[in-house]
Amino acid sequence: MPRLKSKASAKKRFAFTGTGKIKRKHAYHSHILTKKETTQKRNLDHTTLVSRDDQKRVKQMLLNSGM
């Protein structure tokens, strides 16, 4: 049986924390920034955790273990 590969797009977008949670970047912070308020851009700059509902799907893409 061939080796199962992880999703390359997920590897670029998500990372595990030391405690096993999955962190991600905020959307809407890559372009068209002139019309956005400074406060909004500053808040989008930080990383956050993947929501509880999406964790299983993201973990499957990263580990590809069929959890």
Phi and psi restraints in degrees (range 20) as a CNS / XPLOR table:
assign (resid 1 and name C) (resid 2 and name N)
       (resid 2 and name CA) (resid 2 and name C) 1.0 -70.1 20.0 2
assign (resid 2 and name N) (resid 2 and name CA)
       (resid 2 and name C) (resid 3 and name N) 1.0 158.3 20.0 2
assign (resid 2 and name C) (resid 3 and name N)
       (resid 3 and name CA) (resid 3 and name C) 1.0 -67.0 20.0 2
assign (resid 3 and name N) (resid 3 and name CA)
       (resid 3 and name C) (resid 4 and name N) 1.0 136.3 20.0 2
assign (resid 3 and name C) (resid 4 and name N)
       (resid 4 and name CA) (resid 4 and name C) 1.0 -81.9 20.0 2
assign (resid 4 and name N) (resid 4 and name CA)
       (resid 4 and name C) (resid 5 and name N) 1.0 132.5 20.0 2
assign (resid 4 and name C) (resid 5 and name N)
       (resid 5 and name CA) (resid 5 and name C) 1.0 -98.1 20.0 2
assign (resid 5 and name N) (resid 5 and name CA)
       (resid 5 and name C) (resid 6 and name N) 1.0 150.2 20.0 2
assign (resid 5 and name C) (resid 6 and name N)
       (resid 6 and name CA) (resid 6 and name C) 1.0 -78.2 20.0 2
assign (resid 6 and name N) (resid 6 and name CA)
       (resid 6 and name C) (resid 7 and name N) 1.0 158.8 20.0 2
assign (resid 6 and name C) (resid 7 and name N)
       (resid 7 and name CA) (resid 7 and name C) 1.0 -75.1 20.0 2
assign (resid 7 and name N) (resid 7 and name CA)
       (resid 7 and name C) (resid 8 and name N) 1.0 122.3 20.0 2
assign (resid 7 and name C) (resid 8 and name N)
       (resid 8 and name CA) (resid 8 and name C) 1.0 -64.6 20.0 2
assign (resid 8 and name N) (resid 8 and name CA)
       (resid 8 and name C) (resid 9 and name N) 1.0 -34.6 20.0 2
assign (resid 8 and name C) (resid 9 and name N)
       (resid 9 and name CA) (resid 9 and name C) 1.0 -67.2 20.0 2
assign (resid 9 and name N) (resid 9 and name CA)
       (resid 9 and name C) (resid 10 and name N) 1.0 -35.3 20.0 2
assign (resid 9 and name C) (resid 10 and name N)
       (resid 10 and name CA) (resid 10 and name C) 1.0 -70.6 20.0 2
assign (resid 10 and name N) (resid 10 and name CA)
       (resid 10 and name C) (resid 11 and name N) 1.0 -36.2 20.0 2
assign (resid 10 and name C) (resid 11 and name N)
       (resid 11 and name CA) (resid 11 and name C) 1.0 -61.9 20.0 2
assign (resid 11 and name N) (resid 11 and name CA)
       (resid 11 and name C) (resid 12 and name N) 1.0 -32.1 20.0 2
assign (resid 11 and name C) (resid 12 and name N)
       (resid 12 and name CA) (resid 12 and name C) 1.0 -78.2 20.0 2
assign (resid 12 and name N) (resid 12 and name CA)
       (resid 12 and name C) (resid 13 and name N) 1.0 -23.7 20.0 2
assign (resid 12 and name C) (resid 13 and name N)
       (resid 13 and name CA) (resid 13 and name C) 1.0 -104.1 20.0 2
assign (resid 13 and name N) (resid 13 and name CA)
       (resid 13 and name C) (resid 14 and name N) 1.0 -22.7 20.0 2
assign (resid 13 and name C) (resid 14 and name N)
       (resid 14 and name CA) (resid 14 and name C) 1.0 -126.3 20.0 2
assign (resid 14 and name N) (resid 14 and name CA)
       (resid 14 and name C) (resid 15 and name N) 1.0 155.6 20.0 2
assign (resid 14 and name C) (resid 15 and name N)
       (resid 15 and name CA) (resid 15 and name C) 1.0 -147.5 20.0 2
assign (resid 15 and name N) (resid 15 and name CA)
       (resid 15 and name C) (resid 16 and name N) 1.0 151.6 20.0 2
assign (resid 15 and name C) (resid 16 and name N)
       (resid 16 and name CA) (resid 16 and name C) 1.0 -87.9 20.0 2
assign (resid 16 and name N) (resid 16 and name CA)
       (resid 16 and name C) (resid 17 and name N) 1.0 143.7 20.0 2
assign (resid 16 and name C) (resid 17 and name N)
       (resid 17 and name CA) (resid 17 and name C) 1.0 -84.8 20.0 2
assign (resid 17 and name N) (resid 17 and name CA)
       (resid 17 and name C) (resid 18 and name N) 1.0 177.2 20.0 2
assign (resid 17 and name C) (resid 18 and name N)
       (resid 18 and name CA) (resid 18 and name C) 1.0 -65.8 20.0 2
assign (resid 18 and name N) (resid 18 and name CA)
       (resid 18 and name C) (resid 19 and name N) 1.0 -26.8 20.0 2
assign (resid 18 and name C) (resid 19 and name N)
       (resid 19 and name CA) (resid 19 and name C) 1.0 -93.9 20.0 2
assign (resid 19 and name N) (resid 19 and name CA)
       (resid 19 and name C) (resid 20 and name N) 1.0 3.4 20.0 2
assign (resid 19 and name C) (resid 20 and name N)
       (resid 20 and name CA) (resid 20 and name C) 1.0 96.4 20.0 2
assign (resid 20 and name N) (resid 20 and name CA)
       (resid 20 and name C) (resid 21 and name N) 1.0 0.5 20.0 2
assign (resid 20 and name C) (resid 21 and name N)
       (resid 21 and name CA) (resid 21 and name C) 1.0 -77.1 20.0 2
assign (resid 21 and name N) (resid 21 and name CA)
       (resid 21 and name C) (resid 22 and name N) 1.0 165.2 20.0 2
assign (resid 21 and name C) (resid 22 and name N)
       (resid 22 and name CA) (resid 22 and name C) 1.0 -111.7 20.0 2
assign (resid 22 and name N) (resid 22 and name CA)
       (resid 22 and name C) (resid 23 and name N) 1.0 125.8 20.0 2
assign (resid 22 and name C) (resid 23 and name N)
       (resid 23 and name CA) (resid 23 and name C) 1.0 -106.9 20.0 2
assign (resid 23 and name N) (resid 23 and name CA)
       (resid 23 and name C) (resid 24 and name N) 1.0 156.5 20.0 2
assign (resid 23 and name C) (resid 24 and name N)
       (resid 24 and name CA) (resid 24 and name C) 1.0 -145.7 20.0 2
assign (resid 24 and name N) (resid 24 and name CA)
       (resid 24 and name C) (resid 25 and name N) 1.0 166.1 20.0 2
assign (resid 24 and name C) (resid 25 and name N)
       (resid 25 and name CA) (resid 25 and name C) 1.0 -94.6 20.0 2
assign (resid 25 and name N) (resid 25 and name CA)
       (resid 25 and name C) (resid 26 and name N) 1.0 158.9 20.0 2
assign (resid 25 and name C) (resid 26 and name N)
       (resid 26 and name CA) (resid 26 and name C) 1.0 -77.1 20.0 2
assign (resid 26 and name N) (resid 26 and name CA)
       (resid 26 and name C) (resid 27 and name N) 1.0 150.8 20.0 2
assign (resid 26 and name C) (resid 27 and name N)
       (resid 27 and name CA) (resid 27 and name C) 1.0 -82.3 20.0 2
assign (resid 27 and name N) (resid 27 and name CA)
       (resid 27 and name C) (resid 28 and name N) 1.0 172.6 20.0 2
assign (resid 27 and name C) (resid 28 and name N)
       (resid 28 and name CA) (resid 28 and name C) 1.0 66.9 20.0 2
assign (resid 28 and name N) (resid 28 and name CA)
       (resid 28 and name C) (resid 29 and name N) 1.0 28.2 20.0 2
assign (resid 28 and name C) (resid 29 and name N)
       (resid 29 and name CA) (resid 29 and name C) 1.0 -125.6 20.0 2
assign (resid 29 and name N) (resid 29 and name CA)
       (resid 29 and name C) (resid 30 and name N) 1.0 24.5 20.0 2
assign (resid 29 and name C) (resid 30 and name N)
       (resid 30 and name CA) (resid 30 and name C) 1.0 -109.4 20.0 2
assign (resid 30 and name N) (resid 30 and name CA)
       (resid 30 and name C) (resid 31 and name N) 1.0 -31.6 20.0 2
assign (resid 30 and name C) (resid 31 and name N)
       (resid 31 and name CA) (resid 31 and name C) 1.0 -154.9 20.0 2
assign (resid 31 and name N) (resid 31 and name CA)
       (resid 31 and name C) (resid 32 and name N) 1.0 173.2 20.0 2
assign (resid 31 and name C) (resid 32 and name N)
       (resid 32 and name CA) (resid 32 and name C) 1.0 53.8 20.0 2
assign (resid 32 and name N) (resid 32 and name CA)
       (resid 32 and name C) (resid 33 and name N) 1.0 53.8 20.0 2
assign (resid 32 and name C) (resid 33 and name N)
       (resid 33 and name CA) (resid 33 and name C) 1.0 -91.4 20.0 2
assign (resid 33 and name N) (resid 33 and name CA)
       (resid 33 and name C) (resid 34 and name N) 1.0 -11.3 20.0 2
assign (resid 33 and name C) (resid 34 and name N)
       (resid 34 and name CA) (resid 34 and name C) 1.0 -69.2 20.0 2
assign (resid 34 and name N) (resid 34 and name CA)
       (resid 34 and name C) (resid 35 and name N) 1.0 -31.1 20.0 2
assign (resid 34 and name C) (resid 35 and name N)
       (resid 35 and name CA) (resid 35 and name C) 1.0 -87.7 20.0 2
assign (resid 35 and name N) (resid 35 and name CA)
       (resid 35 and name C) (resid 36 and name N) 1.0 -3.8 20.0 2
assign (resid 35 and name C) (resid 36 and name N)
       (resid 36 and name CA) (resid 36 and name C) 1.0 -93.9 20.0 2
assign (resid 36 and name N) (resid 36 and name CA)
       (resid 36 and name C) (resid 37 and name N) 1.0 144.7 20.0 2
assign (resid 36 and name C) (resid 37 and name N)
       (resid 37 and name CA) (resid 37 and name C) 1.0 -67.4 20.0 2
assign (resid 37 and name N) (resid 37 and name CA)
       (resid 37 and name C) (resid 38 and name N) 1.0 152.8 20.0 2
assign (resid 37 and name C) (resid 38 and name N)
       (resid 38 and name CA) (resid 38 and name C) 1.0 -59.2 20.0 2
assign (resid 38 and name N) (resid 38 and name CA)
       (resid 38 and name C) (resid 39 and name N) 1.0 -40.1 20.0 2
assign (resid 38 and name C) (resid 39 and name N)
       (resid 39 and name CA) (resid 39 and name C) 1.0 -62.6 20.0 2
assign (resid 39 and name N) (resid 39 and name CA)
       (resid 39 and name C) (resid 40 and name N) 1.0 -42.2 20.0 2
assign (resid 39 and name C) (resid 40 and name N)
       (resid 40 and name CA) (resid 40 and name C) 1.0 -63.4 20.0 2
assign (resid 40 and name N) (resid 40 and name CA)
       (resid 40 and name C) (resid 41 and name N) 1.0 -45.3 20.0 2
assign (resid 40 and name C) (resid 41 and name N)
       (resid 41 and name CA) (resid 41 and name C) 1.0 -63.8 20.0 2
assign (resid 41 and name N) (resid 41 and name CA)
       (resid 41 and name C) (resid 42 and name N) 1.0 -37.7 20.0 2
assign (resid 41 and name C) (resid 42 and name N)
       (resid 42 and name CA) (resid 42 and name C) 1.0 -66.9 20.0 2
assign (resid 42 and name N) (resid 42 and name CA)
       (resid 42 and name C) (resid 43 and name N) 1.0 -39.9 20.0 2
assign (resid 42 and name C) (resid 43 and name N)
       (resid 43 and name CA) (resid 43 and name C) 1.0 -69.0 20.0 2
assign (resid 43 and name N) (resid 43 and name CA)
       (resid 43 and name C) (resid 44 and name N) 1.0 -32.5 20.0 2
assign (resid 43 and name C) (resid 44 and name N)
       (resid 44 and name CA) (resid 44 and name C) 1.0 -75.3 20.0 2
assign (resid 44 and name N) (resid 44 and name CA)
       (resid 44 and name C) (resid 45 and name N) 1.0 -13.9 20.0 2
assign (resid 44 and name C) (resid 45 and name N)
       (resid 45 and name CA) (resid 45 and name C) 1.0 -72.7 20.0 2
assign (resid 45 and name N) (resid 45 and name CA)
       (resid 45 and name C) (resid 46 and name N) 1.0 -25.6 20.0 2
assign (resid 45 and name C) (resid 46 and name N)
       (resid 46 and name CA) (resid 46 and name C) 1.0 -82.2 20.0 2
assign (resid 46 and name N) (resid 46 and name CA)
       (resid 46 and name C) (resid 47 and name N) 1.0 157.1 20.0 2
assign (resid 46 and name C) (resid 47 and name N)
       (resid 47 and name CA) (resid 47 and name C) 1.0 -87.3 20.0 2
assign (resid 47 and name N) (resid 47 and name CA)
       (resid 47 and name C) (resid 48 and name N) 1.0 160.1 20.0 2
assign (resid 47 and name C) (resid 48 and name N)
       (resid 48 and name CA) (resid 48 and name C) 1.0 -140.6 20.0 2
assign (resid 48 and name N) (resid 48 and name CA)
       (resid 48 and name C) (resid 49 and name N) 1.0 176.9 20.0 2
assign (resid 48 and name C) (resid 49 and name N)
       (resid 49 and name CA) (resid 49 and name C) 1.0 -94.7 20.0 2
assign (resid 49 and name N) (resid 49 and name CA)
       (resid 49 and name C) (resid 50 and name N) 1.0 150.9 20.0 2
assign (resid 49 and name C) (resid 50 and name N)
       (resid 50 and name CA) (resid 50 and name C) 1.0 -67.8 20.0 2
assign (resid 50 and name N) (resid 50 and name CA)
       (resid 50 and name C) (resid 51 and name N) 1.0 140.3 20.0 2
assign (resid 50 and name C) (resid 51 and name N)
       (resid 51 and name CA) (resid 51 and name C) 1.0 -64.5 20.0 2
assign (resid 51 and name N) (resid 51 and name CA)
       (resid 51 and name C) (resid 52 and name N) 1.0 158.0 20.0 2
assign (resid 51 and name C) (resid 52 and name N)
       (resid 52 and name CA) (resid 52 and name C) 1.0 -60.9 20.0 2
assign (resid 52 and name N) (resid 52 and name CA)
       (resid 52 and name C) (resid 53 and name N) 1.0 -34.8 20.0 2
assign (resid 52 and name C) (resid 53 and name N)
       (resid 53 and name CA) (resid 53 and name C) 1.0 -69.8 20.0 2
assign (resid 53 and name N) (resid 53 and name CA)
       (resid 53 and name C) (resid 54 and name N) 1.0 -28.1 20.0 2
assign (resid 53 and name C) (resid 54 and name N)
       (resid 54 and name CA) (resid 54 and name C) 1.0 -97.6 20.0 2
assign (resid 54 and name N) (resid 54 and name CA)
       (resid 54 and name C) (resid 55 and name N) 1.0 -7.8 20.0 2
assign (resid 54 and name C) (resid 55 and name N)
       (resid 55 and name CA) (resid 55 and name C) 1.0 -60.2 20.0 2
assign (resid 55 and name N) (resid 55 and name CA)
       (resid 55 and name C) (resid 56 and name N) 1.0 -41.5 20.0 2
assign (resid 55 and name C) (resid 56 and name N)
       (resid 56 and name CA) (resid 56 and name C) 1.0 -63.6 20.0 2
assign (resid 56 and name N) (resid 56 and name CA)
       (resid 56 and name C) (resid 57 and name N) 1.0 -44.3 20.0 2
assign (resid 56 and name C) (resid 57 and name N)
       (resid 57 and name CA) (resid 57 and name C) 1.0 -64.0 20.0 2
assign (resid 57 and name N) (resid 57 and name CA)
       (resid 57 and name C) (resid 58 and name N) 1.0 -44.1 20.0 2
assign (resid 57 and name C) (resid 58 and name N)
       (resid 58 and name CA) (resid 58 and name C) 1.0 -67.2 20.0 2
assign (resid 58 and name N) (resid 58 and name CA)
       (resid 58 and name C) (resid 59 and name N) 1.0 -39.8 20.0 2
assign (resid 58 and name C) (resid 59 and name N)
       (resid 59 and name CA) (resid 59 and name C) 1.0 -63.4 20.0 2
assign (resid 59 and name N) (resid 59 and name CA)
       (resid 59 and name C) (resid 60 and name N) 1.0 -38.1 20.0 2
assign (resid 59 and name C) (resid 60 and name N)
       (resid 60 and name CA) (resid 60 and name C) 1.0 -64.4 20.0 2
assign (resid 60 and name N) (resid 60 and name CA)
       (resid 60 and name C) (resid 61 and name N) 1.0 -39.0 20.0 2
assign (resid 60 and name C) (resid 61 and name N)
       (resid 61 and name CA) (resid 61 and name C) 1.0 -67.4 20.0 2
assign (resid 61 and name N) (resid 61 and name CA)
       (resid 61 and name C) (resid 62 and name N) 1.0 -35.4 20.0 2
assign (resid 61 and name C) (resid 62 and name N)
       (resid 62 and name CA) (resid 62 and name C) 1.0 -80.9 20.0 2
assign (resid 62 and name N) (resid 62 and name CA)
       (resid 62 and name C) (resid 63 and name N) 1.0 -44.0 20.0 2
assign (resid 62 and name C) (resid 63 and name N)
       (resid 63 and name CA) (resid 63 and name C) 1.0 -96.4 20.0 2
assign (resid 63 and name N) (resid 63 and name CA)
       (resid 63 and name C) (resid 64 and name N) 1.0 -26.2 20.0 2
assign (resid 63 and name C) (resid 64 and name N)
       (resid 64 and name CA) (resid 64 and name C) 1.0 51.8 20.0 2
assign (resid 64 and name N) (resid 64 and name CA)
       (resid 64 and name C) (resid 65 and name N) 1.0 46.3 20.0 2
assign (resid 64 and name C) (resid 65 and name N)
       (resid 65 and name CA) (resid 65 and name C) 1.0 -110.5 20.0 2
assign (resid 65 and name N) (resid 65 and name CA)
       (resid 65 and name C) (resid 66 and name N) 1.0 3.6 20.0 2
assign (resid 65 and name C) (resid 66 and name N)
       (resid 66 and name CA) (resid 66 and name C) 1.0 68.1 20.0 2
assign (resid 66 and name N) (resid 66 and name CA)
       (resid 66 and name C) (resid 67 and name N) 1.0 36.3 20.0 2
